[in-house]
């Protein structure tokens, strides 16, 4: 019984080591190749999430400006719901 448990433990250890080696290969060795791929959506998102600055008309009026987005609110919080205020009649 102990021999079977040792063999099972050795097999799982070998699987864990091979998983560790494979993940390090993809994350460290192939990092530049993966980042430079055309279909890498993370690079596209990084480029589009940059603040773009204000939009100014020809007469100098600012019509749009970049502002920091608020942190995402929890769905269980009642503060996440915004309703328009209206005066009672």
C-alpha positions in Angstrom: 0.0 0.0 0.0 2.8 2.5 0.9 4.5 1.7 -2.4 1.4 2.6 -4.4 1.0 5.9 -2.5 4.6 6.7 -3.1 4.2 6.0 -6.8 1.0 8.1 -6.9 2.8 11.0 -5.1 5.8 10.7 -7.5 3.4 10.8 -10.5 1.6 13.9 -9.2 5.0 15.6 -8.4 6.1 14.9 -12.0 2.9 16.4 -13.3 3.3 19.4 -11.1 6.8 20.0 -12.2 5.9 19.6 -15.9 3.1 22.1 -15.4 5.5 24.5 -13.7 8.0 24.2 -16.5 5.3 24.7 -19.2 3.9 27.8 -17.6 7.3 29.3 -17.1 8.1 28.6 -20.8 5.0 30.4 -22.0 5.2 33.3 -19.5 8.9 34.0 -19.5 10.5 32.5 -22.6 7.7 33.4 -25.1 6.6 36.7 -23.5 8.0 38.9 -26.3 6.5 36.7 -29.0 3.1 36.7 -27.4 3.0 40.4 -26.7 3.9 41.2 -30.3 1.2 39.1 -31.9 -1.4 40.9 -34.0 -4.3 39.1 -32.4 -3.2 40.2 -28.9 -6.3 42.0 -27.5 -4.5 43.1 -24.3 -2.2 45.3 -26.3 -5.1 46.9 -28.1 -6.9 47.5 -24.8 -3.8 49.1 -23.3 -3.6 51.5 -26.3 -7.3 52.5 -26.2 -7.4 52.9 -22.4 -5.0 55.9 -22.5 -6.5 59.3 -21.7 -7.0 61.2 -25.0 -7.3 64.7 -23.7 -10.0 67.3 -24.4 -11.9 67.9 -27.6 -11.8 71.5 -28.4 -13.9 73.3 -31.1 -12.4 75.9 -33.5 -13.5 78.8 -31.2 -11.8 77.2 -28.1 -14.8 75.7 -26.4 -14.1 72.4 -24.6 -16.9 70.0 -25.6 -15.5 66.8 -24.1 -12.7 66.0 -21.6 -11.2 62.8 -20.2 -12.1 62.2 -16.6 -11.2 59.3 -14.3 -13.8 56.6 -14.3 -15.2 55.8 -10.8 -14.3 52.4 -9.4 -16.9 49.7 -10.2 -19.6 49.5 -7.6 -20.7 46.3 -5.9 -24.0 44.9 -7.2 -25.2 44.4 -3.6 -24.7 48.1 -2.7 -27.7 50.4 -3.0 -25.4 53.2 -3.9 -24.7 51.7 -7.3 -28.2 52.7 -8.5 -28.6 56.3 -9.6 -32.1 57.6 -10.2 -33.1 61.0 -11.4 -34.4 63.3 -8.8 -37.8 64.8 -9.2 -39.7 67.3 -7.2 -42.9 66.0 -5.5 -46.1 67.6 -6.9 
